[in-house]
Amino acid sequence: MTRGQAKTRRLGRAVGKAVASGSVLALTGELGAGKTVFVQGLAEGLAVPGRYAVTSPSYTLIHEYPGRLRLFHVDLYRLEDPSSFEEIGLFDILTGEGVAAVEWADRLPPGLLDDRLEICISILPDDSRQFDLSAYGQRSVDLLKKLPIFSS
């Protein structure tokens, strides 16, 4: 659970420091839950230079940032037709090098991603955020084990 944007960003930064090339982070949660704030922290953990403003790619659909690993920040909120995924190069991003952080990942076709870390963000009544992380595939299980909150 996080309380405030700084703690959400800190969680994203921890994931960014631990993540490996080829990882896909599937983010879900209602509007305003903190998906983009989490990705801002992820970018910090990936050493994306500070001169890059990490913003929601709601209208451009994909933002790409350099860092320790290339970060692809994808927002599927406005994309309703799954046939458009190939047109925007999403399949190449999801199966390529770098790290893909996909907001509104619940809009992806079921079964598309064998290996992913699902991050579901819920807004609680006290305005804090609950993060539910589920790992699917060995790369994502390994990532989850590296995170300070899950390592023994």
C-alpha positions as CSV (number, residue, x, y, z in Angstrom):
1,M,0.0,0.0,0.0
2,T,1.2,3.5,-0.7
3,R,0.1,6.9,0.6
4,G,0.9,9.7,-1.8
5,Q,2.6,10.1,-5.1
6,A,6.1,10.0,-3.7
7,K,5.6,6.5,-2.3
8,T,4.0,5.3,-5.5
9,R,7.0,6.7,-7.4
10,R,9.4,5.0,-4.9
11,L,7.7,1.6,-5.6
12,G,8.1,2.2,-9.3
13,R,11.8,3.1,-8.8
14,A,12.4,-0.2,-7.0
15,V,10.9,-2.1,-9.8
16,G,12.9,-0.1,-12.3
17,K,16.1,-1.0,-10.5
18,A,15.3,-4.7,-10.5
19,V,13.7,-5.2,-13.9
20,A,15.4,-7.1,-16.7
21,S,15.3,-6.6,-20.5
22,G,12.3,-8.1,-22.2
23,S,10.0,-7.5,-19.2
24,V,6.4,-6.4,-19.6
25,L,4.6,-4.6,-16.8
26,A,0.8,-4.8,-17.3
27,L,-0.8,-1.9,-15.3
28,T,-4.4,-1.7,-14.5
29,G,-6.5,0.6,-12.3
30,E,-9.1,3.2,-12.7
31,L,-8.4,6.8,-13.9
32,G,-6.3,8.6,-11.3
33,A,-5.1,5.4,-9.6
34,G,-1.4,6.3,-10.2
35,K,-0.4,4.2,-13.2
36,T,1.6,7.1,-14.8
37,V,3.1,8.1,-11.4
38,F,4.3,4.5,-11.0
39,V,5.9,4.6,-14.5
40,Q,7.6,7.9,-13.6
41,G,9.3,6.0,-10.7
42,L,10.0,3.1,-13.0
43,A,11.8,5.5,-15.4
44,E,13.9,6.8,-12.5
45,G,14.9,3.2,-11.6
46,L,15.8,2.6,-15.2
47,A,18.1,5.7,-15.1
48,V,16.1,7.6,-17.8
49,P,17.8,11.0,-17.9
50,G,15.9,13.7,-16.0
51,R,15.6,15.9,-19.1
52,Y,12.9,13.5,-20.3
53,A,9.4,14.3,-18.9
54,V,7.6,11.0,-18.4
55,T,4.0,11.7,-19.2
56,S,1.0,9.7,-20.1
57,P,1.0,8.7,-23.7
58,S,-2.8,8.9,-23.9
59,Y,-2.9,10.5,-27.3
60,T,0.3,9.3,-28.8
61,L,-0.2,5.8,-27.5
62,I,3.5,5.1,-27.0
63,H,6.4,7.0,-25.5
64,E,10.0,5.7,-25.7
65,Y,12.7,6.7,-23.3
66,P,16.5,5.8,-23.2
67,G,18.0,4.5,-20.0
68,R,19.8,1.5,-18.5
69,L,17.2,-0.4,-20.6
70,R,14.9,1.3,-23.2
71,L,11.5,2.0,-21.6
72,F,8.4,1.8,-23.8
73,H,5.4,3.5,-22.0
74,V,2.2,2.4,-23.6
75,D,-1.3,3.7,-22.9
76,L,-4.2,1.6,-24.4
77,Y,-7.0,3.7,-22.9
78,R,-8.0,5.3,-26.3
79,L,-7.3,2.2,-28.4
80,E,-10.4,0.2,-28.8
81,D,-9.7,-2.0,-31.9
82,P,-7.2,-4.8,-31.2
83,S,-6.3,-4.9,-34.9
84,S,-4.6,-1.5,-34.3
85,F,-2.0,-3.2,-32.0
86,E,0.0,-4.4,-34.9
87,E,-0.3,-1.0,-36.7
88,I,1.3,0.9,-33.8
89,G,4.1,-1.7,-33.4
90,L,2.8,-3.0,-30.0
91,F,3.5,-6.7,-30.7
92,D,7.2,-5.8,-31.5
93,I,7.4,-3.8,-28.3
94,L,5.9,-6.6,-26.1
95,T,8.2,-9.2,-27.5
96,G,11.4,-7.1,-27.9
97,E,14.2,-5.9,-25.8
98,G,13.8,-3.2,-23.3
99,V,10.9,-2.8,-20.8
100,A,7.3,-2.3,-21.7
101,A,5.0,-0.6,-19.2
102,V,1.4,-0.9,-20.5
103,E,-1.3,1.2,-18.9
104,W,-4.8,-0.2,-19.3
105,A,-3.3,-3.6,-20.0
106,D,-6.7,-5.2,-19.5
107,R,-7.5,-4.1,-23.1
108,L,-4.9,-6.5,-24.4
109,P,-6.3,-9.7,-26.0
110,P,-6.4,-12.6,-23.4
111,G,-3.5,-14.9,-23.7
112,L,-1.2,-12.5,-25.5
113,L,1.5,-12.3,-22.9
114,D,2.9,-15.5,-21.4
115,D,5.4,-13.6,-19.2
116,R,4.2,-10.4,-17.5
117,L,4.1,-8.7,-14.1
118,E,0.5,-7.6,-13.6
119,I,0.2,-4.6,-11.3
120,C,-3.3,-3.7,-10.3
121,I,-3.7,-0.4,-8.5
122,S,-6.8,0.2,-6.4
123,I,-7.8,3.5,-4.8
124,L,-8.8,2.9,-1.2
125,P,-11.4,4.9,0.8
126,D,-8.7,6.8,2.6
127,D,-7.2,7.8,-0.8
128,S,-4.2,5.6,-0.4
129,R,-3.3,3.0,-3.1
130,Q,-3.2,-0.7,-2.9
131,F,-0.9,-2.5,-5.3
132,D,-1.6,-6.2,-6.2
133,L,1.4,-7.7,-8.1
134,S,1.0,-11.1,-9.9
135,A,3.9,-12.6,-11.8
136,Y,3.3,-14.9,-14.8
137,G,6.3,-16.5,-16.4
138,Q,9.9,-17.0,-15.1
139,R,11.2,-13.5,-15.9
140,S,8.4,-11.9,-13.9
141,V,8.7,-14.4,-11.0
142,D,12.4,-13.6,-10.9
143,L,11.6,-9.8,-10.9
144,L,9.1,-10.2,-8.1
145,K,11.7,-12.1,-6.0
146,K,14.2,-9.2,-6.5
147,L,11.9,-6.6,-5.1
148,P,12.8,-5.6,-1.5
149,I,9.2,-6.0,-0.3
150,F,9.1,-9.6,-1.5
151,S,12.6,-10.9,-1.0
152,S,13.4,-12.9,2.1
